[in-house]
Amino acid sequence: MNRRSKGTALITGASAGIGAALARLMAAEGHDLVLTARRRDRLEELAKEVSRHGIKAHVWLDDLADSAAPRRLHKRAKVEGIAVDILINNAGFGTRGVFTEIPLDRQLEMIAVNVTALTALTHLFLRDMRGRGHGRILNVASLAGFQPGPFLAVYYATKGYDYLFTEALAEELNGSGITASCLFPGVTDTEWQAVAGIGGSRLGRMQGMSAEAVARIAYDGMMAGQRTIIPGLKNKLSALAVKVTPRRLLTFVIGRLQSQR
């Protein structure tokens, strides 16, 4: 069944978790999709699934740790004549451990994906959106972006960048017909915890929201043009607590939650 598209969304990190949940939701809402990540089998399976909604789903395999990836994706959109109306910078990962004991290359890769690629993709596709006078950007940060995070120091810092960058960008775009939103999920039931290696920590044992619930709140907030999207009452209360807790105490508590002890 074919139906009128609500525009095309490019979703990075679409092979699992919140990215895949957003893809399913947006396909059901009538958006065409460009799905990008590193795992071809998962992307192709997802594309086949969501295509049943009568939308177009493109699979563009790439690795955002490669500094050339954002330009490749943007060039491909130009060559294939695809106007990206919604950019969702969802790709990202963390690695838990003592800062000096985590390989430097792994931490630089984290910055490349969580910060550099997000910045480059936003710059490239936002220029196109400005030319058309409309568009939406959703950057997926984390509650981690509101606070320092011992044993996930670089990850927390990258999410702080995503938060501040999006907040400033949203103000620049005010009145332009383009919106920039930032999503701050807390603990979510995805494979992120396993990749980050936090399964043995107190944080890793906490009950999380489902990726589907987070995706629904994220989509509705983005479409409403909200700058800050915090899913769930518990996460909203956590974000509020961060603002009123002395920074030294907050850092100590976060460190204890993320330690193995």
Buried (B, 14 or more C-beta within 10 A) or exposed (E): EEEEBBBBBBBBBBBBBBBBBBBBBBBEEBBBBBBBBBEEEBBBBBBEBBBEBBBBBBBBEBBBBBEEBBEBBBEBBEEEEBBBBBBBBBBBBBBBBEEEEBEEEEBEBBBBBBBBBBBBBBEBBBEBBBEEEEBBBBBBBBBBBBBBBBBBBBBBBBBBBBBEBBBEBBEEBEEBEBBBBBBBBBBBBBEBBEBBBBEEBEBBEEEBBEBBBBBBBBBEBBBEEBBBBBBBEBBBEBBEEBEEEEEEEBBEBBBBBBBEE
